[in-house]
Amino acid sequence: MGPVGIVIVFILVWWCVFFAVLPMGVKGRWESDGDGVEGAEPGAPADPQLKRKAVLATVAAVALTALVAVVAASGLVRFG
């Protein structure tokens, strides 16, 4: 697997992991204590913590991409 294949696998894995961790720990505005935003959607997240989730997705994607690259390099599974 070449560098382009590794980048493609990383991007695909990153988005899959990001969407998997996105709902973790989210509380809606109606669940938080007095958000105080007039006219806001009650189901909108009060604190989505997107930076933390992006970092978590990046760390997990690096690990999973490295695993895929090792399996591909070992010849155990042939890609392409």
C-alpha positions as CSV (number, residue, x, y, z in Angstrom):
1,M,0.0,0.0,0.0
2,G,1.5,3.3,-1.1
3,P,1.3,6.7,0.6
4,V,-1.9,7.7,-1.3
5,G,-3.6,4.5,-0.1
6,I,-2.6,5.2,3.5
7,V,-4.0,8.7,3.3
8,I,-7.2,7.5,1.8
9,V,-7.6,4.8,4.6
10,F,-6.8,7.4,7.2
11,I,-9.4,9.8,6.0
12,L,-12.1,7.1,5.8
13,V,-11.3,5.8,9.2
14,W,-11.1,9.3,10.7
15,W,-14.6,10.2,9.5
16,C,-16.0,6.9,10.7
17,V,-14.5,7.2,14.1
18,F,-15.5,10.9,14.3
19,F,-19.1,10.1,13.6
20,A,-19.0,7.3,16.2
21,V,-17.6,9.5,19.0
22,L,-19.7,12.6,18.1
23,P,-22.7,11.8,20.3
24,M,-20.6,10.8,23.3
25,G,-21.2,12.9,26.4
26,V,-23.6,15.4,24.7
27,K,-26.4,17.0,26.7
28,G,-29.1,19.1,25.1
29,R,-29.8,22.6,26.1
30,W,-33.0,21.4,27.8
31,E,-30.8,19.1,30.0
32,S,-28.3,21.7,31.0
33,D,-28.8,24.0,33.9
34,G,-30.2,27.3,32.6
35,D,-28.4,27.8,29.3
36,G,-30.1,31.1,28.9
37,V,-30.0,31.4,25.1
38,E,-33.3,32.9,24.0
39,G,-34.8,31.1,21.0
40,A,-32.3,28.3,20.8
41,E,-33.3,24.8,19.8
42,P,-33.8,22.7,23.0
43,G,-32.2,19.7,21.4
44,A,-29.0,21.5,20.3
45,P,-25.9,20.5,22.3
46,A,-25.0,22.8,25.1
47,D,-21.3,22.0,24.9
48,P,-20.4,19.7,21.9
49,Q,-16.7,19.4,22.8
50,L,-15.7,19.2,19.2
51,K,-12.0,19.8,19.7
52,R,-11.7,16.9,22.2
53,K,-13.7,14.6,19.8
54,A,-11.6,15.6,16.8
55,V,-8.4,14.8,18.8
56,L,-9.8,11.5,19.9
57,A,-10.8,10.6,16.4
58,T,-7.3,11.5,15.1
59,V,-5.6,9.3,17.7
60,A,-7.9,6.4,17.0
61,A,-7.6,6.8,13.2
62,V,-3.8,6.9,13.4
63,A,-3.8,3.7,15.4
64,L,-6.2,1.9,13.1
65,T,-4.5,3.2,9.9
66,A,-1.2,1.9,11.3
67,L,-2.8,-1.5,11.9
68,V,-4.1,-1.6,8.4
69,A,-0.7,-0.6,7.0
70,V,1.0,-3.3,9.0
71,V,-1.4,-6.0,7.8
72,A,-1.1,-4.8,4.2
73,A,2.7,-4.7,4.5
74,S,2.9,-8.2,6.0
75,G,1.2,-9.7,2.9
76,L,-1.4,-11.4,5.0
77,V,-4.1,-9.6,3.1
78,R,-3.6,-8.2,-0.4
79,F,-5.2,-4.9,-1.2
80,G,-5.7,-4.1,-4.9
